[in-house]
Amino acid sequence: MTVAAASPAAGRLQRLRAYLEQDPSNAALLAEACDAAIACGAHEEAQRLIASAERLALDPAQWLFRRARLAIARRELVAAAGLLERLQAMVGEGPVLAHDLAYVRLLQGDFEACRAGVQPWLDVARAGGPEPLEALQVLWLRAMHRLQQLDEAVAWARAQLAAGTLQPHALGAASLIALDQEEFDAAREWADAALAVDAQQVEALVARGSVALAGGDAGRATELLQQALRCNPEDGRTWSALGMASLQAGDLPLAQSQLEEAVRRMPDHVGTWHALGWARLLQGARPDALAAFRAALAIDRNFAETHGALGLVLALSGQRDEAHHHLELADRLDPANVTGRYARALLAGEAGDRAAIERLARRLLDRGGFFGGPLGEAVLRHTRARDRNGRNGPQRN
């Protein structure tokens, strides 16, 4: 449920309460009120409405379905899966139940089961109209995204688009995949098309905002990403991109607070820890910057830029021996790593005073640096490779 979706549902529920007071056994009113209660997060009220329907012996399949939907909303995922499987045994399989069960698998982190559950219904759902087809397409794309099957997902989206069967919200989901595949033109085009249909489409907002960020338009990126957060304030990726937009705009305290919120929500994202480290370092908070880069190192010890950043902060702090240790590891992992070069220049006395090094660090974070240049590309490339290969690859240091 998004914030945008909650308000109309809450208003509808308020009206339906008044009708139910006059006609508490009305099956249609009970069903509509329960659906509205689930949509706006009034879970206890939805539970009471389900109990009323069961006492009245109303259609058992319909109300078992609503019980499953309520369990999903409460994130009681094991219970939800069991209810949906019972319902499939009662009424047979179909695209709606397949979608809901696959969605539960997505929430449980079983992305392969999610994809497998949706896949057989993608073509079948076309006959049922755009709504079930759109929900299935979106879920399949999200599963493919989590599985890092980016090439296949983008190719599929292009084929569906050419056939005229790709639905608007699926186009938004595909735009975010295209962004991560570095197909920025497709990401921009698809996000714009999705937003023309629904200006609150969160994945399209994040994709379009990220494209604006990569193009150096921090103001436009901030506008789009703030809109995405109003729809879904829980999304760590949006907080991260917004923090990077604030970095690009030079608002370091705001960037730091946004990036701290991002790592709270997705603590295993190396790129966000890097951005947070730079936001802290550029404000002179070296111990805090060091903590951020050490957090990135704890996630993955095989990224040269993390060792280079640690070496730089340690060099700035006068801890030469430990700085040399990390710079040697950085060079072993990637002799071309950007940050390590600045740290070595400092240690060799070739880069001027420490304030000059911090100015160079700022340059890494400008439009030609972190967001579009070699450091940003290294962070993004390594993060994608880590996502594909898993956290616990062979240690090279």
N, C-alpha and C positions, 0 to 999 in steps of 0.2 A: 504494500500500500504506500502510495506517495502522499505528500502533504496536499498536493493539488487535488488528488482523488478523495481525500478524507472529508473536505468541507461539504461538497454536495451530498455525500452519503449521510453525513451528520444531520443536515437539514431535512433530508428525506425521512430519516429515522424519527426525527422529532414530529413530523406530520403524521407518520404512521402510528406512533404511540397514541395519538388522540383518536384515530380511527379504531384502534384495537380496544380502547376503553369502551367504545360503543358496541363492538362486535368481536369479543375476545376469541371466539371459536372459528373465525373466518380463516379458512385454509390459505387463501391467496394473500390476505394481509399478513398472516404469520410468516409465510415464506418470504414476502418482500421485506418485511421488517427484519427478519433474521439476516438476509443477505446484506441489508444496509448496515446492520450492527457489526457484522464481520468486517465489512469494508471500512468502517470508520474506527475500528478498534474497540468497540464496546463489547468485549468478549463475554463478560458476565451476563449481560443482557441477552446476547446471542444464545448462551447456554440455557437460560431460562426459557427462551422461545422454543428451542429444540425440545426441551423437556415438556413444554405444553403441547407441542405437536405430537410427541410420542404418547402422551396421555390420551390424546384425542384419536390415537390410532390412525394418523394420517399416513399417506404413502410412505412405506418404510424405506424404499430406495432413495427417494428424494431427500429424506431427512437424515439418512445415513451419509449421503453425499455432503449435506451441510455440516454434519458432525465432523467429517473429514476435513472440510475446508476450515472449520474453526480450529481444529488441531494444527493444521498448517500455519494458520495465523498466529497461534500461540507458540509455534516452533516445537510442538510435541511431535517430533518427526517419526519416531518409531510407531506411535499410536496412529498417526495419519496414514502411514504406509499400510498398517494392518487393516484399517477401515477401508481404504481404497481397494485392497486386495479382496476383502469380503464383498465389496460392492461389485467388483468385476465378476466374482463367482455367482452373484445374484442375477445380474443383468447382462453379462457378457462384456467383452472388450469393446472399446470405442475410442475415438480420438480425444475426447474430453477427459476421460479417466486416465488414458495413457499419458496425456499432458500432465495431469496433476501428480501422478505417481512419479513421472520423470522429474518433475519440479522438486519433489521431496528428495529424490536422489541427488539432484544438484545441490540442494541445501545441506545434504549430508556429506557432500564432498566426493560423491561417487560419480564423477563426470562421465566415465565410460558407460555406466548403467543408464545415466540420463540420456546420452546420445542414442544408445541402443533402444531405449524405450520410445523415443520420438521417431526415429528413422523410418520405421515401417508405415507411419501414418502421414508422412509429408505429402505424398501424392494423393492418398485417399481423402485427406481433409479438403482438397480443392472442391469436391462435390458438395461440401457442407457450407460453403460460403466463405467470405474473407475472414470472419472473426476467429473460428477455430484454426484456420490455416495460418493466420498471423501469429497466434499464440505459439503454435508448434514451430514455426520458422524461427521465431525469436529464441525459444528455448534451445533448439538445435544449434543455432549460432553461438549462444552463450556457452553451451557445452563444448563446442569445437574450440572456442576461444580459450576456455580453461584447459583444454587438452593440448593447447599450442598447435593445433592443426590449422595454421593460419592460411597457408597456400590453398588448401582444399576448400576452406570456408570462403575465401575471397573468390575463387574460381566458381564455386557453386552460386554465390550471390550474383556474380556477373551473368551466369547462365539463366538464373531465375529472372533477373532484370530484363535480359534480352527477350525472354519469353513472356514478359508482362505479368509474371506471377509473384514477384517479390513485393511483399506488403510493406507499408510505410514504417511500422515500428521495427520490422526485420531489417529494413534499409538502415535505420539508425544503429541497430546492433552491428550490422556489417561495417558501418563507417568506423566504428571503434576498432574492429579487427584490421581494417585497411590501414588505420593509423599505426597500429603496432607492426604492421607489415611494411611500414615506411612508404606506402602508396598514398602520398599526401593529396594528390589531385583527386583520387577516388574518394578518400576520406572527406574532403571538403565538399565534393559534389553530392555524395550520398547523404552526408549530414544535412546539407542545405535542403535537399529534397524531403528528407524526413521532417525537418523542422517546419517546412512550408505546410505540412499536413497537421502536425502537432508541435506547437512551440515549446511544450514541456517534455519532449522526448529526451530522457536523461542521457542515454548513451550518445545520441547525436549532439547534445549540448557539450558533453565532455570532449568528444572527437573534434567538434568545430572549434571549441576553445583551445584545445591543444594545438591544432593547426595554426590558429592565430598566434599562439605563444611561440611556436617554432618559426613563424614569420616575423617575430619581433614586435607584434602588436599587443603589448601587455594590457592596454586598456580594453580592447575588444575581448581578449582572453578572459580578463577579470569579470567583465559583464556576463559573458556566457557561463563561466564556471560558477559564479554566484547564483545565477538562475538555476543551474543544475543542483546546487546545494539546497536551494529552497524546495526543490522537488524531492530530494533525497539527501538529508543532512548526515546520513550515516556512512556515506561512501568515502573511503580512505583515498581512493585514486583522485577523486575530485578535490579533496583537501590538499593533496600533494601538488596537483597541477596549479591550484590557486596559489599555494605557497611559492611555487616557482615563478608564477606571474608577478607576485609581489617582489620577489628577488630581482626579477628583470626590471621592474619599475623602480628599484632602489629603496623600497620601504622594508628595511631589514627587520625591525621589531615585529611588524605584521607578518612578514614572511616566516619568521621564527615561530610565532604562535600558531600559524596555519600548518606548518610542517610538523610541529610537535603534535598537533591534533591528528595529522596524517599517520605518523608512526605509531600513535596510540591505537589507531584502527587497523593498520597493516604493518605490524612490527617486523616483518621479514622482507621488506622491500628495500634493497640496497640503495637504489637511486635516491629514495627519499631521505635516507640517513645521510647520504652525501650532501644533498642540498641543505639539510639542517646543519650539518657540520660547517659548510661554508657560510651560512647565515650567521652562525654563532661566531665563527672566526673573524668575519668582517666587522663584527661589533667589538672585537677585542676579547671575547670570552674564550680564551684558549683552552682552559680545562674542560669547559662544556663542549667545545668543538672536538677535543680529543675524545671525549666520551661518545660523541656521535659517530666518529670514524671507527672507534673500537667496536661499537655496536654493529657497524657494517662488516667489520672484520669477523665478528663472531658468527655472522650469517654465512659468510663465504671468505675463506682465507686465500682464495686463488685469484683475486682481482687486483691487478697491479696498481690501479689508481687509488684503491684503499690504502695500500702500503705507502704509495707516494704521498697521499694526503697526511697520513700519520707521520711520515718522515718530515713533511713540511711543518706541521704544528710542533713537533718535537724540536726541530731545528730552531724555529722561532722562539721556543721556550728554553733554549740553551742545553737541551738534553742530546748532545751530539752522538754519543755511543748508540743509544736506542734509535736515533734518527738514521744513522748509518745502517743499522740492522734492517730496518724496514725498507730503506732505499735499495739495499742489495737484493732483497726479496722482490721489490718492484721491478728492478732491472732484469732479474731472472725470469719473471713472469712475462714482462713486456718491455724490451729495451727502449721502446718509443713512448713510454707512458709520459704524459704531459706534466703532471704535478711534480713528479720526482725530479725533473730537470730544474725546476725553480728551487726546490729544496737543496739540490747539490750545488747550485750556484750560490746559495746563501752560505752553505757550509764552507765552500771554497773561498768565500770573501769576494766573489765576482759580481754580486748582484746589488751591491750597495747596502744601505741599512735595512732594518727589519720593516720599517714603514714602506720602503720601496717594494719589498716582497709582498706586503699586503695589498699594495696597489696592483701588483701583477696578479695576485689572486682575484682581485675584483675584476680584472680584465678577463679572467676565465669565466666569469659569470655574466658577462655582457652579451649582447645580441650575437656577436660573432664568436662567442666562446662556449660557455656551458650549454646554451640552448640550441646552438646551431653548428658549433665547431667541434674540435677533436675531443675535448673532455666530455661534452654531452653525448657525442656519438659513442664514445667508449663505454660510458655508463649504460646507455640504452642497449648497446650491442651485447654487453656482458650480462645484463639483466635478462635479456631474451634468451641467451644461450643457457643461463642458469635455469630459467623456467623450463626450457626444453629438456635439459639433462638431469634436473633434480639437484637438491642441495648438496648431497653427499658424494660428490665426484672424487676422483683421486687427488690427493694432496701433492702439489708440485713444489712446495716450499719446505 
